[in-house]
Amino acid sequence: LEATKRAKQKGLYKSFDTYWSKQLPQFPDNRLAKKERIVVVGHDAYFSGAQINLMHMARCLRRTLGLEVLILLLEGGELVAEYEKIGTVIVLGSQPGWQDMARGYINHYAAMGTTKAICNTVVTGEVVGMLKDAHYRICSLVHELPALIAEYGLEGRCELIAQKADNLVFASSVVGDAFCERYNVSSDRVLLAPQGISFNPYINQQNEHRDSVRGVLNLSADTKIVMSCGYGDTRKGIDLFVQMAAIVRSSLPGQNIAFIWVGRLQDQLATYIYNDVKRLGLDNAFHVTGKVDDTAHYYIASEVFALTSREDPFPSVVMEAFDGKLPVVAFNGGGGYVDIVGPQSGALVPYLDVQKFAEAVIDLLSDDGKRHAIGERNHQFCRSKFGYEPYMRKLLTLLSGKAPATLSRDPELPRLKVSVIVPNYNYAHYLELRLRTILDQSLPPDELIILDDASTDDSIGMIEAMMATTAIPYKIIRNEYNSGNVFHQWELGMQAASGDLIWIAEADDYCEPSLLEKLAAYFDDDSVVMAYADSIMVDEQGKSEGYPYKNYYGTRQPGLWHESFCMEGPELLKKCLLTENVVPNASAVLFRKSAIPSDLPTLKKYRFSGDWWFWIGIAEQGKVVYLANPLNYHRRHVSSVMGDVLKQGEKLLPETIAFYQRLITQKKHLIDQGTALQMYAWLETLYNYFPELVEASEKLELHPSLGVLFSSLKTELLAIEVIAP
């Protein structure tokens, strides 16, 4: 309160002390180091496996690992707009002179200090040669088997990769052995590492997505689903999938079984496939989804994944099926997936033996216990081996000059994921600055959840405009009616959040670009449940004299707030947090989702101290980190809940007394004699902030209305024998 009073009473603001001006970031050169750049090369941006995989890799490099990504594509495609959300995209095209244009960009990036490149698929072989001529260190990702290389005449590009790439990465030994033998690549340049995948976000929502998929396809609730996924052509074995479906259907009469191909069919094959479906009596059992942007819920909804490919090096769909807790049935000899598919993960049947394939599917459909056990094993195996982050870290390690033999096959533990919650009501004029300071974090968040509490201004338009070009996944949750309670919004956001760590970034505040990176680093210690930084107060126009909260709290607890610390939560509670809220602004706090108190609905009972109860509930579970360096800017309004409190002691004192009474009732194990004395002293201090109260009675305990409440609190403290009479 004193800090707020001081901020509002002083009228001389020094705007140059504020790091943001006119809603544009003003970073001095030495405050934000330049990011490392990396070139990523792909053959095109069409909606297919390798292209989607490259997009996820580039996104991981940018969002998780913090690199600036420069993307060169030989051809365009429908995913270009998604690539552009990640970094600069150059589509080279295939017209005469494209090589000169490519060399121009490569040399330009080299002049900017770029020295590393990742090239995806052998189609990029010609660019590998250009990169090496410009002295880049190159990591080539090779996915293709000999038959496909020959079909598309890519042998010359493979030769360039074999000669020029510093390291070659193969998803499996089948692909690696075939390539290295044919193009004479020494093993000391080779790394075997399956590419990463984006883990299924619906893994804990299986029932919901089972019902949803069956509803969309008009299937009964008891229907079992056999699925496959990909571009339905001969190589992927769409014809074999239909033959398998006919055998399974005829072998299990009376059972509801559906066969779903997730993806598009090759135009030249579609007529023949649908004719086969009709002649085999599969009209009501066979479904083709067409292009699907989000395939994850199909995996969650299915029972078995059928990989009918004639040739597939190491398809991501196998790992995605594993993550979705599905057993996988595939042909032996069809590709590198044989390294992980077998009896322990499903079934591997003789090459092109459709009868055996169908029998394996029937066995899994008929034995729920076996199917579930295999699915759970596959899921755990996938989560330990196939994340994008450990895969990309291995590639970056190779590009730093380390030999492949020095890399462990076991991935590093991925960093904790961060969800950002932005509660908003009629703050359209602040949202551009708020969202920009989130999107431009040096450690980008993994998820952004924006909650709009039925705003009547242009908040939604501003939000949609700001989020249109970001690569960060986001949700916009709109209330039809205004809840009138910010803690209701907190609860909605935390229920929607999927991250390990949560940052509630209030819509009118803003922050330094390093806030997340600096706070998140402390959570490598599993015992840390909350970390927060000091804040600088600014007014409604963003002006400030640079007054931090530690200047005030330092007068209350001398020697505590001018230095950063890591303290056991219960110790901080007894020192000060039980007595007063020393966490003045949620926008400066990062906390573990697993530490969210179970009594979250309690927050909504308070007008302006719900956050205080929340911080207490988290702090009692582990360590709390405080950073004395202000990384957050807390906007104080002339008209606000806390601003009104300065004029309404008759409302603040009763809520504070009720707060202490709730502490005594629910958390009395935290209260000792020292804490009780602090409560008494703090109530008297608050009382003296309000002249109109003191005018009615010099002493709180004698006040006409508040004295009764104060005496009741004293009685409760006496009853639990924490202080002397």
VEXPARO-647193 format. One record per residue (C-alpha): residue in three letters; x, y, z. Coordinates in pm, whole numbers, padded with zeros to 5 digits, always signed. Last residue first. Example, Ala and Ser with C-alpha at 12.3 -4.5 7.8 and 13.67 -1.06 7.14 Angstrom:
SER+01367-00106+00714 ALA+01230-00450+00780 
END
This chain:
PRO-00276-01390+02664 ALA+00042-01563+02532 ILE+00064-01650+02166 VAL+00030-01968+01957 GLU-00203-02136+02199 ILE-00460-02258+01946 ALA-00742-02086+02135 LEU-00535-01772+02186 LEU-00509-01724+01813 GLU-00883-01772+01777 THR-00955-01520+02053 LYS-00728-01265+01890 LEU-00915-01308+01563 SER-01247-01248+01741 SER-01105-00938+01908 PHE-01005-00797+01568 LEU-01350-00865+01426 VAL-01518-00686+01718 GLY-01274-00396+01697 LEU-01350-00347+01328 SER-01702-00220+01390 PRO-01683+00047+01663 HIS-01299+00062+01669 LEU-01165-00027+02014 GLU-00937-00313+01903 LEU-00800-00095+01624 LYS-00685+00179+01858 GLU-00709+00552+01792 SER-01081+00524+01732 ALA-01317+00697+01485 GLU-01040+00931+01369 VAL-00808+00632+01331 LEU-01049+00485+01079 GLU-01076+00807+00878 PRO-00699+00844+00887 PHE-00646+00514+00703 TYR-00285+00391+00694 ASN-00298+00348+01074 TYR-00520+00044+01038 LEU-00275-00121+00803 THR+00004-00084+01059 GLU-00219-00222+01336 LEU-00306-00521+01119 TRP+00064-00572+01047 ALA+00162-00573+01412 TYR-00100-00830+01507 MET-00012-01056+01214 GLN+00361-01025+01297 LEU+00287-01131+01656 ALA+00105-01437+01527 THR+00394-01526+01298 GLY+00643-01506+01585 GLN+00427-01730+01802 ASP+00401-02000+01538 ILE+00167-02045+01242 LEU+00239-02299+00969 HIS+00056-02587+01136 LYS-00243-02352+01159 LYS-00299-02393+00787 GLN-00675-02444+00744 THR-00846-02279+01039 ILE-00569-02041+01143 LEU-00506-01943+00780 ARG-00880-01887+00732 GLN-00880-01657+01034 TYR-00584-01466+00889 PHE-00776-01411+00565 ALA-01086-01303+00755 ILE-00873-01040+00932 THR-00730-00927+00597 GLU-01080-00913+00444 PRO-01213-00710+00739 LEU-00918-00468+00720 LEU-00938-00406+00344 LYS-01308-00319+00330 GLU-01323-00054+00609 GLY-00985+00063+00483 GLN-01153+00182+00164 LYS-00966+00475+00008 LEU-00636+00298-00054 VAL-00842-00010-00144 ASP-00971+00178-00449 GLY-00623+00169-00599 MET-00600-00204-00532 VAL-00922-00269-00723 SER-00831-00022-00992 SER-00884+00341-01088 VAL-00562+00539-01093 HIS-00398+00237-01250 ARG-00072+00069-01155 ARG+00115-00115-01433 HIS+00371-00361-01306 TYR+00685-00379-01520 ASN+00883-00702-01484 LEU+01249-00797-01488 PRO+01359-00610-01176 ASN+01689-00760-01049 ALA+01632-00882-00693 LEU+01553-01232-00814 TYR+01354-01442-00563 VAL+01350-01823-00563 VAL+01102-02021-00353 LYS+01168-02377-00238 GLY+00907-02644-00172 GLN+00540-02725-00097 GLU+00458-02443+00149 ALA+00534-02189-00123 ILE+00254-02308-00352 GLY-00032-02273-00105 ILE+00108-01944+00024 TRP+00127-01807-00331 PHE-00238-01896-00390 TRP-00359-01737-00067 TRP-00182-01414-00167 ASP-00331-01435-00519 GLY-00680-01448-00371 SER-00611-01131-00173 PHE-00801-00865-00371 ARG-01170-00956-00378 TYR-01143-01295-00213 LYS-01383-01587-00243 LYS-01262-01661-00597 LEU-00927-01780-00465 THR-01093-02065-00274 PRO-01166-02237-00607 LEU-00794-02335-00619 ASP-00817-02550-00307 SER-00599-02827-00455 PRO-00298-02598-00457 ILE-00103-02569-00786 ALA+00234-02733-00716 SER+00222-02970-01016 LYS+00180-02667-01243 ARG+00516-02541-01123 PHE+00551-02166-01085 LEU+00681-01859-01272 VAL+00612-01518-01119 ALA+00667-01156-01233 SER+00326-01120-01398 ALA+00164-01234-01074 ASN+00245-00897-00913 PRO+00295-00803-00547 VAL+00458-01122-00418 VAL+00531-01001-00062 ASN+00169-01056+00040 GLU+00162-00993+00413 THR+00173-01194+00735 LEU+00194-01547+00600 LEU+00453-01432+00343 CYS+00683-01262+00597 LYS+00947-01463+00778 LYS+00721-01756+00863 LEU+00613-01806+00504 LEU+00966-01758+00375 GLU+01083-02040+00604 PRO+00798-02265+00489 GLY+00902-02202+00127 GLU+01266-02302+00171 MET+01472-02013+00041 CYS+01658-01930-00280 PHE+01784-01572-00272 SER+01850-01258-00476 GLU+01981-00957-00283 HIS+01805-00626-00211 TRP+01499-00801-00068 LEU+01604-00956+00264 GLY+01838-00711+00440 PRO+01562-00521+00616 GLN+01219-00691+00621 ARG+00961-00409+00619 THR+01192-00134+00493 GLY+01327-00367+00224 TYR+00970-00438+00122 TYR+00942-00078+00004 ASN+01266-00039-00192 LYS+01223-00400-00304 TYR+00908-00298-00492 PRO+01106-00117-00759 TYR+01074+00260-00839 GLY+01205+00327-01190 GLU+01071+00682-01216 SER+00796+00550-01435 LYS+00590+00621-01744 GLY+00401+00338-01911 GLN+00099+00556-01989 GLU-00116+00395-01718 ASP+00162+00432-01462 VAL+00469+00220-01413 MET+00588+00023-01111 ILE+00911-00172-01140 SER+00900-00540-01049 ASP+01121-00781-00854 ALA+01156-01129-00993 TYR+00978-01454-00917 ALA+01049-01823-00883 MET+00810-02090-00753 VAL+00815-02464-00686 VAL+01189-02526-00654 SER+01250-02879-00517 ASP+01318-03026-00861 ASP+01623-02801-00906 ASP+01638-02756-01283 PHE+01354-02517-01198 TYR+01601-02234-01139 ALA+01670-02187-01511 ALA+01302-02108-01573 LEU+01331-01770-01397 LYS+01619-01638-01607 GLU+01487-01763-01941 LEU+01133-01649-01869 LEU+01232-01292-01774 SER+01497-01240-02045 PRO+01288-01027-02282 GLU+01212-00781-01999 CYS+00848-00740-01902 TYR+00501-00608-01966 ASP+00181-00549-01766 ASP-00172-00467-01886 ALA-00273-00818-01991 GLU-00149-00993-01677 ALA+00113-01258-01757 ILE+00032-01566-01551 TRP+00340-01784-01607 ILE+00301-02159-01568 LEU+00563-02434-01562 ASP+00516-02800-01660 GLY+00303-02701-01958 SER-00044-02830-02053 ALA-00250-02527-01950 ALA-00629-02540-01994 GLN-00709-02598-01625 MET-00456-02329-01531 GLY-00624-02082-01762 LEU-00974-02145-01634 GLU-00855-02109-01273 TRP-00677-01783-01343 GLN-00990-01651-01516 HIS-01198-01723-01207 PHE-00923-01546-01014 VAL-00981-01235-01225 ASN-01340-01211-01102 GLY-01615-01013-01274 SER-01710-01321-01475 ASN-01804-01118-01784 TYR-02043-01313-02004 GLU-01977-01513-02319 ASN-01627-01585-02196 ARG-01366-01621-02469 ILE-01077-01868-02467 ILE-00809-01794-02727 LYS-00562-02081-02755 TYR-00200-02066-02869 PRO+00080-02274-03018 ILE+00392-02057-03070 ALA+00480-02018-03438 THR+00348-01662-03436 THR+00215-01482-03742 ALA-00156-01452-03667 MET-00109-01410-03291 MET-00086-01032-03289 ALA-00379-00983-03525 GLU-00598-01230-03337 ILE-00522-01064-03004 MET-00586-00713-03138 GLY-00919-00817-03289 ILE-01019-00992-02968 SER-00933-00691-02753 ASP-01128-00444-02967 ASP-01338-00312-02676 THR-01636-00479-02505 SER-01433-00756-02342 ALA-01622-01074-02246 ASP-01355-01202-02005 ASP-01090-01278-02266 LEU-00850-01556-02171 ILE-00535-01593-02380 ILE-00350-01924-02347 LEU+00002-01926-02494 GLU+00200-02248-02523 ASP+00563-02351-02548 PRO+00708-02024-02426 PRO+01003-01863-02606 LEU+01325-01844-02401 SER+01472-01514-02525 GLN+01117-01380-02492 ASP+00993-01196-02799 LEU+00646-01356-02805 ILE+00579-01258-02443 THR+00698-00899-02466 ARG+00505-00866-02792 LEU+00191-00995-02625 ARG+00193-00730-02354 LEU+00294-00446-02586 GLU+00021-00525-02837 LEU-00225-00597-02557 TYR-00211-00260-02379 HIS-00470-00067-02584 ALA-00690-00376-02611 TYR-00711-00396-02231 ASN-01089-00442-02204 TYR-01067-00759-01992 ASN-00770-00989-02030 PRO-00619-01289-01853 VAL-00294-01394-02028 ILE-00178-01745-01934 VAL+00169-01857-02048 SER+00253-02227-02053 VAL+00618-02329-02019 LYS+00761-02674-02094 LEU+01036-02815-01874 ARG+01354-02890-02061 PRO+01401-03226-02226 LEU+01615-03484-02046 GLU+01903-03567-02274 PRO+01847-03843-02524 ASP+02000-04188-02490 ARG+02215-04284-02787 SER+02502-04096-02630 LEU+02711-03886-02861 THR+03088-03933-02862 ALA+03080-04170-03161 PRO+02919-03897-03373 ALA+03236-03685-03341 LYS+03193-03337-03192 GLY+03251-03041-03425 SER+02988-02793-03307 LEU+02766-02911-03591 LEU+02757-03259-03439 THR+02643-03110-03107 LEU+02376-02913-03291 LEU+02247-03235-03445 LYS+02237-03404-03106 ARG+02050-03110-02956 MET+01799-03141-03238 TYR+01722-03502-03146 PRO+01700-03423-02774 GLU+01448-03143-02850 TYR+01240-03327-03107 GLY+01136-03602-02862 PHE+01175-03964-02974 LYS+01350-04179-02718 SER+01203-04171-02365 ARG+00852-04065-02466 CYS+00845-04325-02743 PHE+00943-04614-02514 GLN+00679-04514-02259 HIS+00412-04502-02529 ASN+00518-04832-02685 ARG+00502-05007-02348 GLU+00154-04868-02284 GLY+00036-04983-02625 ILE+00185-05329-02582 ALA+00003-05373-02249 HIS-00322-05239-02396 ARG-00312-05474-02693 LYS-00226-05777-02481 GLY-00510-05709-02239 ASP-00762-05635-02515 ASP-00694-05961-02699 SER-00921-05994-03004 LEU-00814-05676-03181 LEU-00448-05770-03137 ASP-00492-06121-03276 ILE-00703-05992-03565 VAL-00433-05743-03661 ALA-00170-06019-03662 GLU-00398-06239-03872 ALA-00447-05957-04121 PHE-00071-05918-04168 LYS-00032-06292-04207 GLN-00290-06287-04487 VAL-00136-05975-04643 ASP+00203-06141-04684 LEU+00374-05846-04857 TYR+00702-05903-04666 PRO+00665-06159-04388 VAL+00507-06018-04068 LEU+00639-05785-03797 ALA+00395-05758-03508 GLY+00301-05522-03226 SER+00557-05355-03001 GLN+00715-05652-02822 PRO+00650-05881-03118 GLY+00838-05648-03357 VAL+00867-05287-03463 ILE+01169-05092-03332 ASP+01462-05160-03566 VAL+01220-05292-03830 TYR+01122-04927-03880 GLY+01419-04900-04115 GLY+01227-05019-04416 GLY+00998-05271-04584 GLY+01195-05582-04498 ASN+00943-05718-04249 PHE+00593-05589-04319 ALA+00419-05390-04045 VAL+00179-05417-03748 VAL+00202-05144-03484 PRO+00054-05156-03132 LEU-00105-04824-03035 LYS-00042-04618-02721 GLY-00069-04281-02901 ASP+00306-04230-02855 PHE+00374-04557-03035 ALA+00143-04451-03318 GLU+00330-04121-03344 MET+00658-04313-03356 VAL+00527-04530-03639 VAL+00377-04226-03815 SER+00719-04060-03818 PRO+00827-04301-04088 PHE+01165-04472-04068 PRO+01274-04567-04421 ASP+00938-04667-04574 GLU+00912-04917-04859 ARG+00619-05149-04936 SER+00415-04964-04676 THR+00124-05143-04504 LEU+00181-04983-04163 ALA-00137-05082-03975 PHE-00189-04902-03642 VAL-00421-05080-03399 GLU-00688-04969-03146 SER-00777-04616-03257 ALA-00914-04297-03093 ILE-00585-04164-02954 TYR-00418-04212-03291 TYR-00703-04029-03463 HIS-00673-03742-03211 ALA-00315-03670-03316 THR-00383-03624-03688 ASP-00407-03245-03673 ASP-00397-03077-04014 VAL-00592-03355-04186 LYS-00600-03389-04566 GLY-00852-03650-04674 THR-01024-03856-04408 VAL-01056-04184-04596 HIS-01300-04432-04443 PHE-01359-04806-04490 ALA-01622-04989-04284 ASN-01951-04881-04442 ASP-01848-04948-04801 LEU-01630-05249-04715 GLY-01818-05511-04918 LEU-01513-05630-05112 ARG-01655-05504-05443 LYS-01720-05158-05293 VAL-01377-05122-05139 ASP-01210-05248-05456 ASN-01394-04983-05661 TYR-01293-04721-05406 ILE-00929-04819-05446 TYR-00944-04829-05827 THR-01095-04479-05850 ALA-00849-04337-05595 LEU-00535-04473-05756 GLN-00458-04199-06012 ASP-00561-03928-05765 GLN-00327-04050-05492 LEU-00537-04080-05179 ARG-00529-03815-04906 GLY-00465-03859-04536 VAL-00582-04067-04239 TRP-00687-04406-04377 ILE-00946-04546-04141 PHE-01056-04909-04118 ALA-01364-04967-03902 ILE-01455-05273-03697 ASN-01794-05349-03541 GLN-01796-05721-03476 GLY-02063-05948-03621 PRO-01824-06134-03843 LEU-01457-06131-03731 SER-01276-06322-04007 SER-01466-06149-04289 ARG-01376-05806-04157 VAL-01012-05895-04099 ILE-00972-06036-04450 ALA-01141-05735-04616 ALA-00935-05488-04413 MET-00609-05657-04516 GLN-00701-05619-04883 VAL-00784-05250-04829 PHE-00452-05187-04651 LEU-00269-05369-04930 ASP-00416-05128-05184 ILE-00309-04830-04970 GLY+00042-04973-04966 LYS+00246-04664-04879 ARG+00455-04717-05192 THR+00142-04767-05399 ASP-00014-04438-05295 GLY-00230-04312-05010 TYR-00028-04024-04866 GLY+00005-04096-04497 CYS-00173-04253-04201 SER-00302-04596-04112 MET-00584-04694-03881 VAL-00760-04997-03739 ILE-01058-04882-03534 LYS-01276-05082-03297 THR-01644-04982-03294 ASP-01812-04999-02950 ALA-01934-04635-02956 SER-02105-04682-03293 LEU-01952-04509-03594 ASN-02089-04199-03768 LEU-01743-04091-03882 VAL-01763-03760-03691 GLY-01919-03931-03390 ARG-01656-04204-03384 VAL-01383-03941-03390 SER-01543-03742-03106 ASP-01617-04043-02884 ARG-01260-04170-02905 HIS-01138-03813-02856 GLU-01321-03765-02525 ASN-01230-04111-02399 GLN-00860-04062-02475 GLN-00810-03725-02311 ASN-00485-03790-02125 ILE-00280-03847-02441 TYR-00441-03552-02614 PRO-00125-03345-02669 ASN+00045-03626-02864 PHE+00421-03569-02860 SER+00575-03374-03145 ILE+00814-03612-03314 GLY+01189-03655-03327 GLN+01404-03814-03592 PRO+01554-04155-03520 ALA+01928-04130-03455 LEU+02209-04325-03623 LEU+02507-04093-03659 VAL+02763-04127-03939 ARG+03088-03943-04007 ASP+03311-04200-03831 SER+03132-04477-04024 SER+03301-04388-04352 VAL+03074-04314-04650 ASN+03140-04517-04967 TYR+02835-04417-05169 ARG+02667-04759-05206 GLU+02783-04903-04875 CYS+02703-04585-04684 PHE+02353-04553-04832 ALA+02240-04912-04772 ASP+02393-04927-04424 GLY+02233-04598-04319 VAL+01881-04681-04438 VAL+01873-05022-04269 SER+02068-04889-03969 SER+01788-04649-03887 ALA+01701-04279-03874 PHE+02016-04180-04059 VAL+02233-03876-03991 LEU+02525-03783-04217 ASN+02805-03561-04092 ASP+03048-03319-04252 ALA+02851-03320-04576 LYS+03059-03272-04893 GLN+03150-03608-05048 ALA+02860-03832-04942 ILE+02615-03544-04983 LEU+02745-03472-05334 GLU+02722-03840-05429 CYS+02363-03853-05298 ARG+02281-03560-05523 GLY+02412-03750-05823 GLU+02211-04061-05730 LEU+01882-03870-05712 GLY+01720-04012-06027 TYR+01368-04009-05884 GLU+01307-04385-05905 ALA+01671-04462-05819 ILE+01660-04275-05491 LEU+01320-04431-05414 ALA+01455-04782-05466 PRO+01775-04715-05271 LEU+01609-04605-04942 GLU+01559-04240-04852 HIS+01576-04076-04508 VAL+01912-03895-04513 LEU+01958-03596-04283 SER+02266-03399-04385 CYS+02465-03206-04120 ILE+02683-02935-04270 ARG+02961-02712-04138 TYR+02962-02411-04367 HIS+03274-02310-04561 ALA+03102-02126-04849 ASP+03198-02409-05089 LYS+03047-02646-04832 LEU+02716-02465-04853 MET+02712-02486-05233 GLY+02779-02861-05225 VAL+02501-02919-04972 VAL+02272-02715-05198 GLU+02312-02981-05471 GLY+02230-03256-05222 THR+01895-03104-05114 VAL+01699-03392-05271 VAL+01891-03624-05036 THR+01654-03536-04752 ASN+01685-03249-04498 CYS+01991-03024-04494 ILE+02104-02876-04161 ALA+02347-02585-04181 LYS+02608-02416-03964 THR+02847-02123-04014 THR+02635-01806-04007 GLY+02848-01500-03930 MET+02656-01238-04125 ALA+02897-01283-04417 ALA+02798-01651-04420 TYR+02432-01549-04447 HIS+02513-01338-04754 ASN+02721-01619-04903 ILE+02433-01863-04872 TYR+02186-01608-05006 GLY+02394-01538-05314 ARG+02477-01905-05367 ALA+02104-01983-05376 MET+02037-01704-05627 ASP+02315-01832-05850 GLN+02174-02185-05828 TRP+01825-02062-05916 GLY+01958-01926-06245 PRO+01728-02123-06469 GLN+01392-02182-06296 SER+01365-02446-06027 GLY+01245-02233-05737 LEU+01462-02080-05463 VAL+01192-02026-05201 ILE+01356-01817-04927 VAL+01202-01826-04580 THR+01305-01606-04284 GLY+01202-01769-03957 ILE+00942-01969-03766 LYS+00613-01809-03866 GLU+00739-01812-04225 TYR+00751-02192-04216 GLU+00377-02196-04147 ALA+00310-01967-04442 VAL+00529-02185-04665 LEU+00330-02497-04572 GLU+00114-02494-04886 GLY+00408-02533-05122 GLY+00727-02372-05244 GLU+01030-02534-05410 LEU+01401-02562-05335 LEU+01340-02428-04986 LEU+01597-02229-04785 ILE+01506-02151-04422 LEU+01704-01915-04198 VAL+01647-01997-03830 GLU+01752-01767-03545 LEU+01839-01999-03259 GLY+01664-02013-02920 LEU+01671-02385-02846 THR+01301-02428-02772 ARG+01133-02178-03002 ARG+01374-02140-03291 LEU+01549-02477-03312 CYS+01228-02656-03211 ARG+01034-02473-03482 ALA+01295-02568-03740 MET+01265-02933-03638 HIS+00884-02917-03649 MET+00893-02766-03999 LEU+01144-03029-04110 ASN+00908-03307-03995 ILE+00618-03148-04179 GLN+00827-03143-04497 ALA+00945-03501-04453 GLY+00590-03628-04393 SER+00383-03440-04648 PHE+00196-03113-04688 TYR+00411-02944-04951 ALA+00685-02705-04846 ASP+00972-02808-05074 HIS+01322-02964-05082 GLY+01433-02846-04741 VAL+01737-02654-04615 VAL+01788-02514-04264 VAL+02051-02243-04214 ILE+02151-02160-03855 ARG+02192-01829-03676 GLU+02313-01769-03321 LYS+02114-01499-03145 LYS+02249-01151-03096 ALA+02285-01052-02731 LEU+02009-00848-02573 ARG+02101-00577-02325 ASN+02430-00456-02472 ASP+02277-00286-02775 PRO+02025-00089-02571 PHE+01677-00239-02614 GLN+01384-00006-02679 PRO+01084-00230-02739 LEU+00796-00049-02910 GLN+00468+00036-02736 LYS+00547+00409-02744 SER+00838+00349-02505 TRP+00966+00040-02331 TYR+01274+00016-02110 THR+01153+00266-01855 ASP+01426+00479-01698 PHE+01397+00720-01994 SER+01043+00795-01883 LYS+01159+00982-01574 TYR+00830+01051-01401 LEU+00765+01356-01181 GLY+00417+01319-01031 LYS+00492+01142-00710 GLN+00173+01072-00511 LYS+00066+00773-00717 ALA+00390+00579-00691 ARG+00425+00667-00322 LYS+00075+00550-00245 THR+00132+00227-00430 ALA+00451+00160-00239 GLU+00277+00240+00089 LEU+00000+00000+00000 
END
